[in-house]
Amino acid sequence: MCDDAEMEEVQGDFDETYGYLFRDRSALFTALTDPSFLGSAQCRKGRAHNRRYEIVGDAVIRLALREHLFVTRPYFEVSDIEPVVAKWVSNVVLAEVAASMGLDGFLSARTLDSVAFGTEFSVRQLACVLEAVLGAIHFDGGYDVVRAFVEEWIVPRLPAQTQQDETSPKTILQHRIHRDDQKDPNYVEESAEGIGPERRVVVAVYAGLEFLGRGEGISRNEASLAAASDALARLE
């Protein structure tokens, strides 16, 4: 177990690296301690490790990334946002992010045979420490601090949303109307009838009050894509 001097050094190094000084040093140290570092399940019983903070960190990073997409992709539907968030919070992606920002240098854990990204730790250990740190920051400094941390350190290291995002009609329409100094496209569901494969949804897309196009599909997302395609055809 680290003494006060060692904990203070870790706290200072973390602040120097990431620009956040924990008020509660024990929270940071717990977030950086993988349960494997404490030995067997029997040995670590009742001793603090980062799995508790990980649960909270998983929730706050999902919220922060949803907000990021909500603001940066105003034309996204819920069905557009959730697959991207799910991809971003996978263990593989979070582990790669943790390694690229050097968080593995702060992790206390026993090394495993299955290591990742040139570090001595596993994907699970790296993803966990990143989420645990976010959970600890949430308790120590609040959600706004977590969100700023995610925007600065995590978002720039995430993989592209999807190749489909950049080539989808909704993205192309977004770029087109921004080029013409118009407002963000607004997708309005006009009707929805039937169930299952017989379901038909009609969506219209507007820029402000200006009608741009209309589309139909078996889901709101499919109808929105069709509306964007119709709008692009009309603009051409």
C-alpha positions in Angstrom: 0.0 0.0 0.0 1.3 3.5 -0.9 2.2 5.9 1.9 1.1 9.6 1.9 4.3 10.7 0.2 3.8 8.3 -2.7 0.1 9.1 -3.0 1.0 12.8 -3.1 3.5 12.1 -5.9 1.0 10.2 -7.9 -1.5 13.0 -7.4 1.0 15.6 -8.6 2.0 13.5 -11.6 -1.6 13.0 -12.6 -2.3 16.8 -12.3 0.8 17.6 -14.4 -0.2 15.2 -17.1 -3.9 15.7 -17.4 -4.5 19.1 -15.7 -6.8 17.8 -12.9 -5.8 17.9 -9.3 -7.8 15.5 -7.1 -8.9 16.9 -3.9 -9.3 13.4 -2.5 -6.0 11.6 -3.2 -7.5 8.3 -2.1 -10.1 8.4 -4.8 -7.5 8.8 -7.5 -5.4 6.0 -6.0 -8.4 3.7 -5.8 -9.3 4.4 -9.4 -5.7 3.5 -10.5 -5.7 0.2 -8.5 -6.8 -2.9 -10.5 -8.1 -5.7 -8.3 -5.4 -8.0 -9.6 -2.9 -5.8 -7.8 -4.4 -6.8 -4.4 -4.0 -10.6 -5.0 -6.6 -13.3 -4.9 -10.3 -12.6 -4.4 -9.9 -13.7 -0.8 -7.0 -11.3 -0.2 -8.7 -8.3 -1.7 -12.0 -8.8 0.1 -12.9 -5.5 1.7 -10.0 -3.6 0.1 -10.6 -0.7 -2.2 -10.0 -1.2 -6.0 -11.3 0.5 -9.1 -14.3 -1.7 -10.1 -16.7 0.5 -8.0 -15.6 3.6 -9.8 -15.7 1.8 -13.1 -19.5 1.4 -12.9 -20.0 5.1 -12.5 -17.4 6.0 -15.1 -19.2 3.8 -17.6 -22.4 5.8 -17.0 -20.8 9.3 -17.2 -18.7 8.6 -20.3 -21.9 7.3 -22.1 -23.7 10.5 -21.1 -20.8 12.7 -22.2 -20.5 11.1 -25.6 -24.2 11.2 -26.2 -24.1 15.0 -25.4 -21.1 15.3 -27.7 -23.0 13.7 -30.6 -26.1 15.6 -29.8 -24.2 18.9 -30.1 -21.9 18.1 -33.0 -24.4 16.0 -35.0 -27.7 17.9 -34.6 -29.2 15.8 -37.4 -28.6 12.5 -35.7 -31.6 10.5 -34.6 -31.5 8.3 -31.4 -30.9 5.4 -33.8 -27.8 7.2 -35.1 -26.4 8.1 -31.7 -26.6 4.8 -29.9 -24.6 2.6 -32.3 -21.7 5.1 -32.3 -21.7 5.4 -28.5 -21.8 1.6 -28.2 -18.8 1.4 -30.5 -16.9 4.0 -28.6 -17.4 2.6 -25.1 -16.3 -1.0 -26.1 -13.4 -2.3 -24.1 -11.1 -2.4 -27.1 -11.7 1.3 -28.0 -11.4 2.5 -24.4 -8.3 0.4 -23.9 -6.6 1.9 -26.9 -7.6 5.4 -25.8 -6.2 4.7 -22.3 -2.9 3.5 -23.7 -2.6 6.5 -26.2 -3.1 9.0 -23.4 -0.5 7.2 -21.2 -2.9 6.1 -18.5 -1.2 2.7 -18.3 1.8 4.5 -16.8 -0.4 5.2 -13.7 -2.1 1.8 -13.4 -1.3 -0.5 -10.5 -2.1 -4.1 -11.7 -0.5 -7.5 -12.1 0.5 -8.1 -15.7 -1.3 -10.8 -17.6 -0.4 -13.0 -20.5 -3.0 -11.2 -22.7 -1.6 -7.7 -23.2 -2.6 -4.9 -25.5 -1.4 -1.9 -27.5 2.3 -2.3 -26.5 1.6 -2.1 -22.8 2.0 -4.7 -20.2 -1.7 -4.8 -19.3 -4.8 -6.4 -20.8 -7.6 -4.7 -22.7 -9.9 -5.2 -19.7 -7.5 -3.6 -17.3 -6.9 -0.6 -19.5 -10.6 0.0 -20.3 -11.4 -0.4 -16.6 -8.9 2.2 -15.4 -10.1 4.8 -17.8 -13.7 4.4 -16.8 -12.7 4.3 -13.1 -10.7 7.5 -13.4 -13.8 9.2 -14.9 -15.9 7.9 -12.1 -13.5 9.2 -9.5 -13.3 12.6 -11.2 -17.2 12.7 -11.2 -17.3 12.2 -7.4 -14.3 14.5 -6.8 -15.1 17.4 -9.1 -18.6 16.9 -10.6 -20.0 16.0 -14.0 -19.0 19.3 -15.7 -15.3 18.4 -15.0 -15.8 14.9 -16.3 -17.4 16.2 -19.5 -14.5 18.6 -20.1 -12.0 15.8 -19.5 -13.8 13.6 -22.0 -13.8 16.3 -24.6 -10.1 17.1 -24.2 -8.6 13.7 -23.7 -11.0 11.1 -25.0 -13.0 12.5 -27.9 -9.9 13.4 -30.0 -8.6 9.8 -29.6 -11.8 8.0 -30.6 -12.1 6.3 -34.0 -14.2 7.8 -36.7 -17.9 7.4 -36.0 -18.5 5.2 -39.1 -17.5 5.4 -42.7 -21.3 5.4 -43.4 -21.7 8.6 -41.4 -19.5 10.7 -43.8 -21.2 9.3 -46.9 -24.8 9.1 -45.6 -27.4 11.4 -47.2 -28.0 13.1 -43.8 -24.4 14.0 -43.4 -24.1 15.3 -47.0 -27.3 17.3 -46.6 -26.0 18.8 -43.3 -22.8 20.0 -45.0 -24.7 21.3 -48.0 -27.1 23.5 -46.1 -24.3 24.7 -43.8 -22.5 25.7 -47.0 -25.5 27.7 -48.0 -25.7 29.4 -44.5 -29.0 27.7 -43.6 -30.1 26.3 -40.3 -29.6 22.7 -39.3 -31.9 20.2 -40.9 -35.0 19.3 -38.8 -36.6 15.9 -39.4 -40.3 15.8 -38.6 -42.3 12.5 -38.5 -45.5 13.1 -40.4 -47.1 9.7 -40.0 -46.5 6.2 -38.8 -48.8 3.3 -39.7 -48.8 -0.5 -39.4 -46.5 -2.9 -37.5 -43.6 -5.1 -38.2 -42.6 -5.4 -41.9 -45.9 -3.6 -42.9 -44.9 -0.5 -40.9 -44.6 2.7 -42.9 -43.2 5.9 -41.5 -43.2 9.2 -43.4 -40.6 11.9 -42.4 -40.2 15.4 -43.9 -37.0 17.5 -43.5 -36.9 21.2 -43.1 -34.3 24.0 -42.8 -36.0 26.4 -40.5 -39.5 26.7 -42.1 -38.3 25.8 -45.6 -39.4 22.3 -46.7 -36.5 20.4 -48.2 -37.7 16.8 -48.8 -39.8 13.9 -47.8 -39.1 10.2 -47.4 -40.8 6.9 -46.4 -39.5 3.7 -44.7 -40.2 1.0 -42.2 -38.5 3.0 -39.4 -38.0 6.6 -38.6 -34.3 6.3 -39.3 -34.9 4.8 -42.8 -37.5 7.4 -43.6 -35.1 10.2 -42.4 -32.4 8.9 -44.8 -35.0 8.8 -47.6 -36.0 12.3 -46.8 -32.4 13.5 -46.9 -31.9 11.8 -50.3 -35.1 13.5 -51.6 -33.9 16.9 -50.3 -30.5 16.5 -52.0 -32.2 15.5 -55.3 -34.4 18.6 -55.0 -31.4 20.9 -54.2 -29.6 19.6 -57.3 
